[in-house]
Amino acid sequence: MINRREMLSRIMQVQQAGVPIVNYGVCIAYVQGILRRALSPFPMIQGILDDEE
């Protein structure tokens, strides 16, 4: 397991390279078509998703 410092270093490297970062749980929920339901406890985030679509 890596520590916080190593994770932040990796995130900075991929951001500088222009590589998108994705949370696998969110990606799987989107692909399975349940992201909207998964975000139901968070109406503000659900609104952001609506704006993007």
mmCIF entry with sequence, helices, sheets and N, C-alpha, C, O atoms, coordinates in Angstrom:
data_MODEL
# 
_entry.id   MODEL 
# 
_entity.id                         1 
_entity.type                       polymer 
_entity.pdbx_number_of_molecules   1 
# 
_entity_poly.entity_id                      1 
_entity_poly.type                           'polypeptide(L)' 
_entity_poly.nstd_linkage                   no 
_entity_poly.nstd_monomer                   no 
_entity_poly.pdbx_seq_one_letter_code       MINRREMLSRIMQVQQAGVPIVNYGVCIAYVQGILRRALSPFPMIQGILDDEE 
_entity_poly.pdbx_seq_one_letter_code_can   MINRREMLSRIMQVQQAGVPIVNYGVCIAYVQGILRRALSPFPMIQGILDDEE 
_entity_poly.pdbx_strand_id                 A 
# 
loop_
_entity_poly_seq.entity_id 
_entity_poly_seq.num 
_entity_poly_seq.mon_id 
_entity_poly_seq.hetero 
1 1  MET n 
1 2  ILE n 
1 3  ASN n 
1 4  ARG n 
1 5  ARG n 
1 6  GLU n 
1 7  MET n 
1 8  LEU n 
1 9  SER n 
1 10 ARG n 
1 11 ILE n 
1 12 MET n 
1 13 GLN n 
1 14 VAL n 
1 15 GLN n 
1 16 GLN n 
1 17 ALA n 
1 18 GLY n 
1 19 VAL n 
1 20 PRO n 
1 21 ILE n 
1 22 VAL n 
1 23 ASN n 
1 24 TYR n 
1 25 GLY n 
1 26 VAL n 
1 27 CYS n 
1 28 ILE n 
1 29 ALA n 
1 30 TYR n 
1 31 VAL n 
1 32 GLN n 
1 33 GLY n 
1 34 ILE n 
1 35 LEU n 
1 36 ARG n 
1 37 ARG n 
1 38 ALA n 
1 39 LEU n 
1 40 SER n 
1 41 PRO n 
1 42 PHE n 
1 43 PRO n 
1 44 MET n 
1 45 ILE n 
1 46 GLN n 
1 47 GLY n 
1 48 ILE n 
1 49 LEU n 
1 50 ASP n 
1 51 ASP n 
1 52 GLU n 
1 53 GLU n 
# 
_struct_asym.id          A 
_struct_asym.entity_id   1 
# 
loop_
_struct_conf.conf_type_id 
_struct_conf.id 
_struct_conf.pdbx_PDB_helix_id 
_struct_conf.beg_label_comp_id 
_struct_conf.beg_label_asym_id 
_struct_conf.beg_label_seq_id 
_struct_conf.pdbx_beg_PDB_ins_code 
_struct_conf.end_label_comp_id 
_struct_conf.end_label_asym_id 
_struct_conf.end_label_seq_id 
_struct_conf.pdbx_end_PDB_ins_code 
_struct_conf.beg_auth_comp_id 
_struct_conf.beg_auth_asym_id 
_struct_conf.beg_auth_seq_id 
_struct_conf.end_auth_comp_id 
_struct_conf.end_auth_asym_id 
_struct_conf.end_auth_seq_id 
_struct_conf.pdbx_PDB_helix_class 
_struct_conf.details 
_struct_conf.pdbx_PDB_helix_length 
HELX_P HELX_P1 AA1 ARG A 4  ? ALA A 17 ? ARG A 4  ALA A 17 1 ? 14 
HELX_P HELX_P2 AA2 TYR A 24 ? GLN A 32 ? TYR A 24 GLN A 32 1 ? 9  
HELX_P HELX_P3 AA3 LEU A 35 ? ALA A 38 ? LEU A 35 ALA A 38 1 ? 4  
HELX_P HELX_P4 AA4 PRO A 43 ? GLU A 52 ? PRO A 43 GLU A 52 1 ? 10 
# 
_struct_conf_type.id          HELX_P 
_struct_conf_type.criteria    ? 
_struct_conf_type.reference   ? 
# 
loop_
_atom_site.group_PDB 
_atom_site.id 
_atom_site.type_symbol 
_atom_site.label_atom_id 
_atom_site.label_alt_id 
_atom_site.label_comp_id 
_atom_site.label_asym_id 
_atom_site.label_entity_id 
_atom_site.label_seq_id 
_atom_site.pdbx_PDB_ins_code 
_atom_site.Cartn_x 
_atom_site.Cartn_y 
_atom_site.Cartn_z 
_atom_site.occupancy 
_atom_site.B_iso_or_equiv 
_atom_site.pdbx_formal_charge 
_atom_site.auth_seq_id 
_atom_site.auth_comp_id 
_atom_site.auth_asym_id 
_atom_site.auth_atom_id 
_atom_site.pdbx_PDB_model_num 
ATOM 1   N N  . MET A 1 1  ? 0.846   -1.172 0.000   1.00 0.00 ? 1  MET A N  1 
ATOM 2   C CA . MET A 1 1  ? 0.000   0.000  0.000   1.00 0.00 ? 1  MET A CA 1 
ATOM 3   C C  . MET A 1 1  ? 0.899   1.246  0.000   1.00 0.00 ? 1  MET A C  1 
ATOM 4   O O  . MET A 1 1  ? 1.932   1.287  0.667   1.00 0.00 ? 1  MET A O  1 
ATOM 5   N N  . ILE A 1 2  ? 0.478   2.250  -0.761  1.00 0.00 ? 2  ILE A N  1 
ATOM 6   C CA . ILE A 1 2  ? 1.272   3.473  -0.824  1.00 0.00 ? 2  ILE A CA 1 
ATOM 7   C C  . ILE A 1 2  ? 0.718   4.515  0.132   1.00 0.00 ? 2  ILE A C  1 
ATOM 8   O O  . ILE A 1 2  ? -0.450  4.472  0.519   1.00 0.00 ? 2  ILE A O  1 
ATOM 9   N N  . ASN A 1 3  ? 1.577   5.447  0.503   1.00 0.00 ? 3  ASN A N  1 
ATOM 10  C CA . ASN A 1 3  ? 1.136   6.485  1.429   1.00 0.00 ? 3  ASN A CA 1 
ATOM 11  C C  . ASN A 1 3  ? 0.572   7.687  0.674   1.00 0.00 ? 3  ASN A C  1 
ATOM 12  O O  . ASN A 1 3  ? 0.609   7.730  -0.556  1.00 0.00 ? 3  ASN A O  1 
ATOM 13  N N  . ARG A 1 4  ? 0.058   8.648  1.411   1.00 0.00 ? 4  ARG A N  1 
ATOM 14  C CA . ARG A 1 4  ? -0.577  9.836  0.831   1.00 0.00 ? 4  ARG A CA 1 
ATOM 15  C C  . ARG A 1 4  ? 0.390   10.609 -0.074  1.00 0.00 ? 4  ARG A C  1 
ATOM 16  O O  . ARG A 1 4  ? 0.018   11.054 -1.159  1.00 0.00 ? 4  ARG A O  1 
ATOM 17  N N  . ARG A 1 5  ? 1.607   10.757 0.379   1.00 0.00 ? 5  ARG A N  1 
ATOM 18  C CA . ARG A 1 5  ? 2.595   11.516 -0.393  1.00 0.00 ? 5  ARG A CA 1 
ATOM 19  C C  . ARG A 1 5  ? 2.844   10.876 -1.771  1.00 0.00 ? 5  ARG A C  1 
ATOM 20  O O  . ARG A 1 5  ? 2.905   11.573 -2.784  1.00 0.00 ? 5  ARG A O  1 
ATOM 21  N N  . GLU A 1 6  ? 2.986   9.571  -1.793  1.00 0.00 ? 6  GLU A N  1 
ATOM 22  C CA . GLU A 1 6  ? 3.209   8.851  -3.054  1.00 0.00 ? 6  GLU A CA 1 
ATOM 23  C C  . GLU A 1 6  ? 1.991   8.977  -3.973  1.00 0.00 ? 6  GLU A C  1 
ATOM 24  O O  . GLU A 1 6  ? 2.142   9.169  -5.180  1.00 0.00 ? 6  GLU A O  1 
ATOM 25  N N  . MET A 1 7  ? 0.785   8.869  -3.405  1.00 0.00 ? 7  MET A N  1 
ATOM 26  C CA . MET A 1 7  ? -0.431  8.991  -4.212  1.00 0.00 ? 7  MET A CA 1 
ATOM 27  C C  . MET A 1 7  ? -0.529  10.384 -4.821  1.00 0.00 ? 7  MET A C  1 
ATOM 28  O O  . MET A 1 7  ? -0.835  10.523 -6.005  1.00 0.00 ? 7  MET A O  1 
ATOM 29  N N  . LEU A 1 8  ? -0.273  11.416 -4.021  1.00 0.00 ? 8  LEU A N  1 
ATOM 30  C CA . LEU A 1 8  ? -0.323  12.787 -4.546  1.00 0.00 ? 8  LEU A CA 1 
ATOM 31  C C  . LEU A 1 8  ? 0.720   12.997 -5.637  1.00 0.00 ? 8  LEU A C  1 
ATOM 32  O O  . LEU A 1 8  ? 0.470   13.706 -6.612  1.00 0.00 ? 8  LEU A O  1 
ATOM 33  N N  . SER A 1 9  ? 1.883   12.383 -5.474  1.00 0.00 ? 9  SER A N  1 
ATOM 34  C CA . SER A 1 9  ? 2.926   12.472 -6.497  1.00 0.00 ? 9  SER A CA 1 
ATOM 35  C C  . SER A 1 9  ? 2.453   11.840 -7.806  1.00 0.00 ? 9  SER A C  1 
ATOM 36  O O  . SER A 1 9  ? 2.663   12.398 -8.883  1.00 0.00 ? 9  SER A O  1 
ATOM 37  N N  . ARG A 1 10 ? 1.826   10.699 -7.710  1.00 0.00 ? 10 ARG A N  1 
ATOM 38  C CA . ARG A 1 10 ? 1.317   10.025 -8.915  1.00 0.00 ? 10 ARG A CA 1 
ATOM 39  C C  . ARG A 1 10 ? 0.215   10.848 -9.582  1.00 0.00 ? 10 ARG A C  1 
ATOM 40  O O  . ARG A 1 10 ? 0.167   10.957 -10.808 1.00 0.00 ? 10 ARG A O  1 
ATOM 41  N N  . ILE A 1 11 ? -0.668  11.425 -8.766  1.00 0.00 ? 11 ILE A N  1 
ATOM 42  C CA . ILE A 1 11 ? -1.744  12.251 -9.320  1.00 0.00 ? 11 ILE A CA 1 
ATOM 43  C C  . ILE A 1 11 ? -1.154  13.452 -10.063 1.00 0.00 ? 11 ILE A C  1 
ATOM 44  O O  . ILE A 1 11 ? -1.609  13.792 -11.155 1.00 0.00 ? 11 ILE A O  1 
ATOM 45  N N  . MET A 1 12 ? -0.151  14.086 -9.477  1.00 0.00 ? 12 MET A N  1 
ATOM 46  C CA . MET A 1 12 ? 0.483   15.241 -10.133 1.00 0.00 ? 12 MET A CA 1 
ATOM 47  C C  . MET A 1 12 ? 1.123   14.834 -11.458 1.00 0.00 ? 12 MET A C  1 
ATOM 48  O O  . MET A 1 12 ? 1.047   15.578 -12.436 1.00 0.00 ? 12 MET A O  1 
ATOM 49  N N  . GLN A 1 13 ? 1.751   13.663 -11.495 1.00 0.00 ? 13 GLN A N  1 
ATOM 50  C CA . GLN A 1 13 ? 2.394   13.189 -12.730 1.00 0.00 ? 13 GLN A CA 1 
ATOM 51  C C  . GLN A 1 13 ? 1.372   12.987 -13.846 1.00 0.00 ? 13 GLN A C  1 
ATOM 52  O O  . GLN A 1 13 ? 1.605   13.412 -14.978 1.00 0.00 ? 13 GLN A O  1 
ATOM 53  N N  . VAL A 1 14 ? 0.254   12.350 -13.547 1.00 0.00 ? 14 VAL A N  1 
ATOM 54  C CA . VAL A 1 14 ? -0.724  12.095 -14.600 1.00 0.00 ? 14 VAL A CA 1 
ATOM 55  C C  . VAL A 1 14 ? -1.424  13.373 -15.026 1.00 0.00 ? 14 VAL A C  1 
ATOM 56  O O  . VAL A 1 14 ? -1.778  13.523 -16.195 1.00 0.00 ? 14 VAL A O  1 
ATOM 57  N N  . GLN A 1 15 ? -1.632  14.310 -14.082 1.00 0.00 ? 15 GLN A N  1 
ATOM 58  C CA . GLN A 1 15 ? -2.238  15.588 -14.446 1.00 0.00 ? 15 GLN A CA 1 
ATOM 59  C C  . GLN A 1 15 ? -1.321  16.358 -15.388 1.00 0.00 ? 15 GLN A C  1 
ATOM 60  O O  . GLN A 1 15 ? -1.789  16.951 -16.360 1.00 0.00 ? 15 GLN A O  1 
ATOM 61  N N  . GLN A 1 16 ? -0.039  16.354 -15.116 1.00 0.00 ? 16 GLN A N  1 
ATOM 62  C CA . GLN A 1 16 ? 0.914   17.043 -15.982 1.00 0.00 ? 16 GLN A CA 1 
ATOM 63  C C  . GLN A 1 16 ? 0.973   16.398 -17.364 1.00 0.00 ? 16 GLN A C  1 
ATOM 64  O O  . GLN A 1 16 ? 1.207   17.078 -18.363 1.00 0.00 ? 16 GLN A O  1 
ATOM 65  N N  . ALA A 1 17 ? 0.761   15.097 -17.416 1.00 0.00 ? 17 ALA A N  1 
ATOM 66  C CA . ALA A 1 17 ? 0.774   14.386 -18.691 1.00 0.00 ? 17 ALA A CA 1 
ATOM 67  C C  . ALA A 1 17 ? -0.565  14.501 -19.422 1.00 0.00 ? 17 ALA A C  1 
ATOM 68  O O  . ALA A 1 17 ? -0.677  14.090 -20.578 1.00 0.00 ? 17 ALA A O  1 
ATOM 69  N N  . GLY A 1 18 ? -1.584  15.058 -18.753 1.00 0.00 ? 18 GLY A N  1 
ATOM 70  C CA . GLY A 1 18 ? -2.893  15.216 -19.387 1.00 0.00 ? 18 GLY A CA 1 
ATOM 71  C C  . GLY A 1 18 ? -3.717  13.948 -19.428 1.00 0.00 ? 18 GLY A C  1 
ATOM 72  O O  . GLY A 1 18 ? -4.616  13.813 -20.258 1.00 0.00 ? 18 GLY A O  1 
ATOM 73  N N  . VAL A 1 19 ? -3.418  13.017 -18.537 1.00 0.00 ? 19 VAL A N  1 
ATOM 74  C CA . VAL A 1 19 ? -4.141  11.749 -18.497 1.00 0.00 ? 19 VAL A CA 1 
ATOM 75  C C  . VAL A 1 19 ? -5.325  11.884 -17.544 1.00 0.00 ? 19 VAL A C  1 
ATOM 76  O O  . VAL A 1 19 ? -5.134  12.273 -16.392 1.00 0.00 ? 19 VAL A O  1 
ATOM 77  N N  . PRO A 1 20 ? -6.546  11.573 -17.991 1.00 0.00 ? 20 PRO A N  1 
ATOM 78  C CA . PRO A 1 20 ? -7.698  11.668 -17.093 1.00 0.00 ? 20 PRO A CA 1 
ATOM 79  C C  . PRO A 1 20 ? -7.629  10.626 -15.977 1.00 0.00 ? 20 PRO A C  1 
ATOM 80  O O  . PRO A 1 20 ? -7.114  9.524  -16.167 1.00 0.00 ? 20 PRO A O  1 
ATOM 81  N N  . ILE A 1 21 ? -8.151  10.994 -14.823 1.00 0.00 ? 21 ILE A N  1 
ATOM 82  C CA . ILE A 1 21 ? -8.208  10.087 -13.676 1.00 0.00 ? 21 ILE A CA 1 
ATOM 83  C C  . ILE A 1 21 ? -9.679  9.752  -13.449 1.00 0.00 ? 21 ILE A C  1 
ATOM 84  O O  . ILE A 1 21 ? -10.532 10.639 -13.462 1.00 0.00 ? 21 ILE A O  1 
ATOM 85  N N  . VAL A 1 22 ? -9.970  8.476  -13.242 1.00 0.00 ? 22 VAL A N  1 
ATOM 86  C CA . VAL A 1 22 ? -11.355 8.058  -13.027 1.00 0.00 ? 22 VAL A CA 1 
ATOM 87  C C  . VAL A 1 22 ? -11.440 7.189  -11.778 1.00 0.00 ? 22 VAL A C  1 
ATOM 88  O O  . VAL A 1 22 ? -10.535 6.410  -11.478 1.00 0.00 ? 22 VAL A O  1 
ATOM 89  N N  . ASN A 1 23 ? -12.538 7.340  -11.064 1.00 0.00 ? 23 ASN A N  1 
ATOM 90  C CA . ASN A 1 23 ? -12.842 6.471  -9.941  1.00 0.00 ? 23 ASN A CA 1 
ATOM 91  C C  . ASN A 1 23 ? -13.567 5.268  -10.529 1.00 0.00 ? 23 ASN A C  1 
ATOM 92  O O  . ASN A 1 23 ? -14.610 5.424  -11.164 1.00 0.00 ? 23 ASN A O  1 
ATOM 93  N N  . TYR A 1 24 ? -13.028 4.075  -10.326 1.00 0.00 ? 24 TYR A N  1 
ATOM 94  C CA . TYR A 1 24 ? -13.608 2.893  -10.953 1.00 0.00 ? 24 TYR A CA 1 
ATOM 95  C C  . TYR A 1 24 ? -15.047 2.648  -10.525 1.00 0.00 ? 24 TYR A C  1 
ATOM 96  O O  . TYR A 1 24 ? -15.860 2.203  -11.336 1.00 0.00 ? 24 TYR A O  1 
ATOM 97  N N  . GLY A 1 25 ? -15.378 2.929  -9.271  1.00 0.00 ? 25 GLY A N  1 
ATOM 98  C CA . GLY A 1 25 ? -16.754 2.730  -8.808  1.00 0.00 ? 25 GLY A CA 1 
ATOM 99  C C  . GLY A 1 25 ? -17.729 3.612  -9.564  1.00 0.00 ? 25 GLY A C  1 
ATOM 100 O O  . GLY A 1 25 ? -18.809 3.162  -9.944  1.00 0.00 ? 25 GLY A O  1 
ATOM 101 N N  . VAL A 1 26 ? -17.358 4.867  -9.785  1.00 0.00 ? 26 VAL A N  1 
ATOM 102 C CA . VAL A 1 26 ? -18.207 5.800  -10.529 1.00 0.00 ? 26 VAL A CA 1 
ATOM 103 C C  . VAL A 1 26 ? -18.310 5.351  -11.981 1.00 0.00 ? 26 VAL A C  1 
ATOM 104 O O  . VAL A 1 26 ? -19.389 5.395  -12.573 1.00 0.00 ? 26 VAL A O  1 
ATOM 105 N N  . CYS A 1 27 ? -17.205 4.925  -12.548 1.00 0.00 ? 27 CYS A N  1 
ATOM 106 C CA . CYS A 1 27 ? -17.194 4.455  -13.939 1.00 0.00 ? 27 CYS A CA 1 
ATOM 107 C C  . CYS A 1 27 ? -18.106 3.240  -14.117 1.00 0.00 ? 27 CYS A C  1 
ATOM 108 O O  . CYS A 1 27 ? -18.883 3.173  -15.069 1.00 0.00 ? 27 CYS A O  1 
ATOM 109 N N  . ILE A 1 28 ? -18.007 2.295  -13.204 1.00 0.00 ? 28 ILE A N  1 
ATOM 110 C CA . ILE A 1 28 ? -18.841 1.090  -13.289 1.00 0.00 ? 28 ILE A CA 1 
ATOM 111 C C  . ILE A 1 28 ? -20.312 1.449  -13.124 1.00 0.00 ? 28 ILE A C  1 
ATOM 112 O O  . ILE A 1 28 ? -21.160 0.914  -13.838 1.00 0.00 ? 28 ILE A O  1 
ATOM 113 N N  . ALA A 1 29 ? -20.630 2.353  -12.187 1.00 0.00 ? 29 ALA A N  1 
ATOM 114 C CA . ALA A 1 29 ? -22.020 2.765  -11.994 1.00 0.00 ? 29 ALA A CA 1 
ATOM 115 C C  . ALA A 1 29 ? -22.562 3.420  -13.258 1.00 0.00 ? 29 ALA A C  1 
ATOM 116 O O  . ALA A 1 29 ? -23.711 3.185  -13.630 1.00 0.00 ? 29 ALA A O  1 
ATOM 117 N N  . TYR A 1 30 ? -21.746 4.240  -13.926 1.00 0.00 ? 30 TYR A N  1 
ATOM 118 C CA . TYR A 1 30 ? -22.172 4.890  -15.161 1.00 0.00 ? 30 TYR A CA 1 
ATOM 119 C C  . TYR A 1 30 ? -22.425 3.857  -16.253 1.00 0.00 ? 30 TYR A C  1 
ATOM 120 O O  . TYR A 1 30 ? -23.447 3.907  -16.937 1.00 0.00 ? 30 TYR A O  1 
ATOM 121 N N  . VAL A 1 31 ? -21.496 2.923  -16.415 1.00 0.00 ? 31 VAL A N  1 
ATOM 122 C CA . VAL A 1 31 ? -21.624 1.896  -17.461 1.00 0.00 ? 31 VAL A CA 1 
ATOM 123 C C  . VAL A 1 31 ? -22.843 1.008  -17.205 1.00 0.00 ? 31 VAL A C  1 
ATOM 124 O O  . VAL A 1 31 ? -23.527 0.608  -18.147 1.00 0.00 ? 31 VAL A O  1 
ATOM 125 N N  . GLN A 1 32 ? -23.112 0.703  -15.947 1.00 0.00 ? 32 GLN A N  1 
ATOM 126 C CA . GLN A 1 32 ? -24.248 -0.147 -15.589 1.00 0.00 ? 32 GLN A CA 1 
ATOM 127 C C  . GLN A 1 32 ? -25.582 0.612  -15.607 1.00 0.00 ? 32 GLN A C  1 
ATOM 128 O O  . GLN A 1 32 ? -26.647 0.008  -15.482 1.00 0.00 ? 32 GLN A O  1 
ATOM 129 N N  . GLY A 1 33 ? -25.512 1.938  -15.764 1.00 0.00 ? 33 GLY A N  1 
ATOM 130 C CA . GLY A 1 33 ? -26.730 2.726  -15.842 1.00 0.00 ? 33 GLY A CA 1 
ATOM 131 C C  . GLY A 1 33 ? -27.356 3.052  -14.490 1.00 0.00 ? 33 GLY A C  1 
ATOM 132 O O  . GLY A 1 33 ? -28.534 3.403  -14.421 1.00 0.00 ? 33 GLY A O  1 
ATOM 133 N N  . ILE A 1 34 ? -26.577 2.941  -13.416 1.00 0.00 ? 34 ILE A N  1 
ATOM 134 C CA . ILE A 1 34 ? -27.133 3.206  -12.088 1.00 0.00 ? 34 ILE A CA 1 
ATOM 135 C C  . ILE A 1 34 ? -26.510 4.431  -11.422 1.00 0.00 ? 34 ILE A C  1 
ATOM 136 O O  . ILE A 1 34 ? -26.732 4.660  -10.233 1.00 0.00 ? 34 ILE A O  1 
ATOM 137 N N  . LEU A 1 35 ? -25.748 5.211  -12.154 1.00 0.00 ? 35 LEU A N  1 
ATOM 138 C CA . LEU A 1 35 ? -25.076 6.361  -11.560 1.00 0.00 ? 35 LEU A CA 1 
ATOM 139 C C  . LEU A 1 35 ? -26.072 7.360  -10.986 1.00 0.00 ? 35 LEU A C  1 
ATOM 140 O O  . LEU A 1 35 ? -25.865 7.883  -9.891  1.00 0.00 ? 35 LEU A O  1 
ATOM 141 N N  . ARG A 1 36 ? -27.139 7.626  -11.710 1.00 0.00 ? 36 ARG A N  1 
ATOM 142 C CA . ARG A 1 36 ? -28.156 8.574  -11.228 1.00 0.00 ? 36 ARG A CA 1 
ATOM 143 C C  . ARG A 1 36 ? -28.720 8.108  -9.885  1.00 0.00 ? 36 ARG A C  1 
ATOM 144 O O  . ARG A 1 36 ? -28.853 8.902  -8.954  1.00 0.00 ? 36 ARG A O  1 
ATOM 145 N N  . ARG A 1 37 ? -29.046 6.835  -9.790  1.00 0.00 ? 37 ARG A N  1 
ATOM 146 C CA . ARG A 1 37 ? -29.589 6.307  -8.532  1.00 0.00 ? 37 ARG A CA 1 
ATOM 147 C C  . ARG A 1 37 ? -28.532 6.329  -7.430  1.00 0.00 ? 37 ARG A C  1 
ATOM 148 O O  . ARG A 1 37 ? -28.846 6.611  -6.274  1.00 0.00 ? 37 ARG A O  1 
ATOM 149 N N  . ALA A 1 38 ? -27.291 6.034  -7.782  1.00 0.00 ? 38 ALA A N  1 
ATOM 150 C CA . ALA A 1 38 ? -26.215 6.051  -6.795  1.00 0.00 ? 38 ALA A CA 1 
ATOM 151 C C  . ALA A 1 38 ? -25.972 7.461  -6.254  1.00 0.00 ? 38 ALA A C  1 
ATOM 152 O O  . ALA A 1 38 ? -25.532 7.630  -5.117  1.00 0.00 ? 38 ALA A O  1 
ATOM 153 N N  . LEU A 1 39 ? -26.261 8.464  -7.073  1.00 0.00 ? 39 LEU A N  1 
ATOM 154 C CA . LEU A 1 39 ? -26.058 9.852  -6.655  1.00 0.00 ? 39 LEU A CA 1 
ATOM 155 C C  . LEU A 1 39 ? -27.292 10.472 -6.015  1.00 0.00 ? 39 LEU A C  1 
ATOM 156 O O  . LEU A 1 39 ? -27.263 11.646 -5.644  1.00 0.00 ? 39 LEU A O  1 
ATOM 157 N N  . SER A 1 40 ? -28.364 9.720  -5.879  1.00 0.00 ? 40 SER A N  1 
ATOM 158 C CA . SER A 1 40 ? -29.602 10.282 -5.336  1.00 0.00 ? 40 SER A CA 1 
ATOM 159 C C  . SER A 1 40 ? -29.443 10.925 -3.956  1.00 0.00 ? 40 SER A C  1 
ATOM 160 O O  . SER A 1 40 ? -30.157 11.888 -3.678  1.00 0.00 ? 40 SER A O  1 
ATOM 161 N N  . PRO A 1 41 ? -28.555 10.456 -3.073  1.00 0.00 ? 41 PRO A N  1 
ATOM 162 C CA . PRO A 1 41 ? -28.371 11.160 -1.799  1.00 0.00 ? 41 PRO A CA 1 
ATOM 163 C C  . PRO A 1 41 ? -27.638 12.500 -1.946  1.00 0.00 ? 41 PRO A C  1 
ATOM 164 O O  . PRO A 1 41 ? -27.525 13.255 -0.980  1.00 0.00 ? 41 PRO A O  1 
ATOM 165 N N  . PHE A 1 42 ? -27.149 12.790 -3.136  1.00 0.00 ? 42 PHE A N  1 
ATOM 166 C CA . PHE A 1 42 ? -26.368 14.000 -3.383  1.00 0.00 ? 42 PHE A CA 1 
ATOM 167 C C  . PHE A 1 42 ? -26.994 14.812 -4.522  1.00 0.00 ? 42 PHE A C  1 
ATOM 168 O O  . PHE A 1 42 ? -26.477 14.802 -5.639  1.00 0.00 ? 42 PHE A O  1 
ATOM 169 N N  . PRO A 1 43 ? -28.103 15.517 -4.251  1.00 0.00 ? 43 PRO A N  1 
ATOM 170 C CA . PRO A 1 43 ? -28.831 16.207 -5.324  1.00 0.00 ? 43 PRO A CA 1 
ATOM 171 C C  . PRO A 1 43 ? -27.994 17.251 -6.057  1.00 0.00 ? 43 PRO A C  1 
ATOM 172 O O  . PRO A 1 43 ? -28.211 17.479 -7.248  1.00 0.00 ? 43 PRO A O  1 
ATOM 173 N N  . MET A 1 44 ? -27.043 17.891 -5.374  1.00 0.00 ? 44 MET A N  1 
ATOM 174 C CA . MET A 1 44 ? -26.221 18.891 -6.053  1.00 0.00 ? 44 MET A CA 1 
ATOM 175 C C  . MET A 1 44 ? -25.349 18.236 -7.129  1.00 0.00 ? 44 MET A C  1 
ATOM 176 O O  . MET A 1 44 ? -25.204 18.767 -8.231  1.00 0.00 ? 44 MET A O  1 
ATOM 177 N N  . ILE A 1 45 ? -24.779 17.092 -6.802  1.00 0.00 ? 45 ILE A N  1 
ATOM 178 C CA . ILE A 1 45 ? -23.948 16.380 -7.777  1.00 0.00 ? 45 ILE A CA 1 
ATOM 179 C C  . ILE A 1 45 ? -24.807 15.821 -8.900  1.00 0.00 ? 45 ILE A C  1 
ATOM 180 O O  . ILE A 1 45 ? -24.384 15.789 -10.055 1.00 0.00 ? 45 ILE A O  1 
ATOM 181 N N  . GLN A 1 46 ? -26.013 15.379 -8.560  1.00 0.00 ? 46 GLN A N  1 
ATOM 182 C CA . GLN A 1 46 ? -26.943 14.893 -9.574  1.00 0.00 ? 46 GLN A CA 1 
ATOM 183 C C  . GLN A 1 46 ? -27.253 16.021 -10.574 1.00 0.00 ? 46 GLN A C  1 
ATOM 184 O O  . GLN A 1 46 ? -27.353 15.779 -11.777 1.00 0.00 ? 46 GLN A O  1 
ATOM 185 N N  . GLY A 1 47 ? -27.401 17.241 -10.068 1.00 0.00 ? 47 GLY A N  1 
ATOM 186 C CA . GLY A 1 47 ? -27.650 18.396 -10.932 1.00 0.00 ? 47 GLY A CA 1 
ATOM 187 C C  . GLY A 1 47 ? -26.496 18.650 -11.872 1.00 0.00 ? 47 GLY A C  1 
ATOM 188 O O  . GLY A 1 47 ? -26.706 19.007 -13.032 1.00 0.00 ? 47 GLY A O  1 
ATOM 189 N N  . ILE A 1 48 ? -25.284 18.472 -11.392 1.00 0.00 ? 48 ILE A N  1 
ATOM 190 C CA . ILE A 1 48 ? -24.098 18.641 -12.250 1.00 0.00 ? 48 ILE A CA 1 
ATOM 191 C C  . ILE A 1 48 ? -24.126 17.612 -13.367 1.00 0.00 ? 48 ILE A C  1 
ATOM 192 O O  . ILE A 1 48 ? -23.818 17.926 -14.516 1.00 0.00 ? 48 ILE A O  1 
ATOM 193 N N  . LEU A 1 49 ? -24.494 16.390 -13.030 1.00 0.00 ? 49 LEU A N  1 
ATOM 194 C CA . LEU A 1 49 ? -24.592 15.330 -14.042 1.00 0.00 ? 49 LEU A CA 1 
ATOM 195 C C  . LEU A 1 49 ? -25.644 15.688 -15.081 1.00 0.00 ? 49 LEU A C  1 
ATOM 196 O O  . LEU A 1 49 ? -25.435 15.472 -16.275 1.00 0.00 ? 49 LEU A O  1 
ATOM 197 N N  . ASP A 1 50 ? -26.772 16.234 -14.638 1.00 0.00 ? 50 ASP A N  1 
ATOM 198 C CA . ASP A 1 50 ? -27.833 16.642 -15.568 1.00 0.00 ? 50 ASP A CA 1 
ATOM 199 C C  . ASP A 1 50 ? -27.332 17.720 -16.508 1.00 0.00 ? 50 ASP A C  1 
ATOM 200 O O  . ASP A 1 50 ? -27.646 17.696 -17.698 1.00 0.00 ? 50 ASP A O  1 
ATOM 201 N N  . ASP A 1 51 ? -26.550 18.675 -15.990 1.00 0.00 ? 51 ASP A N  1 
ATOM 202 C CA . ASP A 1 51 ? -26.014 19.762 -16.818 1.00 0.00 ? 51 ASP A CA 1 
ATOM 203 C C  . ASP A 1 51 ? -25.060 19.244 -17.889 1.00 0.00 ? 51 ASP A C  1 
ATOM 204 O O  . ASP A 1 51 ? -24.992 19.798 -18.987 1.00 0.00 ? 51 ASP A O  1 
ATOM 205 N N  . GLU A 1 52 ? -24.321 18.174 -17.566 1.00 0.00 ? 52 GLU A N  1 
ATOM 206 C CA . GLU A 1 52 ? -23.349 17.608 -18.502 1.00 0.00 ? 52 GLU A CA 1 
ATOM 207 C C  . GLU A 1 52 ? -24.034 16.835 -19.629 1.00 0.00 ? 52 GLU A C  1 
ATOM 208 O O  . GLU A 1 52 ? -23.509 16.767 -20.740 1.00 0.00 ? 52 GLU A O  1 
ATOM 209 N N  . GLU A 1 53 ? -25.193 16.256 -19.351 1.00 0.00 ? 53 GLU A N  1 
ATOM 210 C CA . GLU A 1 53 ? -25.878 15.443 -20.358 1.00 0.00 ? 53 GLU A CA 1 
ATOM 211 C C  . GLU A 1 53 ? -26.676 16.304 -21.243 1.00 0.00 ? 53 GLU A C  1 
ATOM 212 O O  . GLU A 1 53 ? -27.331 15.809 -22.160 1.00 0.00 ? 53 GLU A O  1 
# 
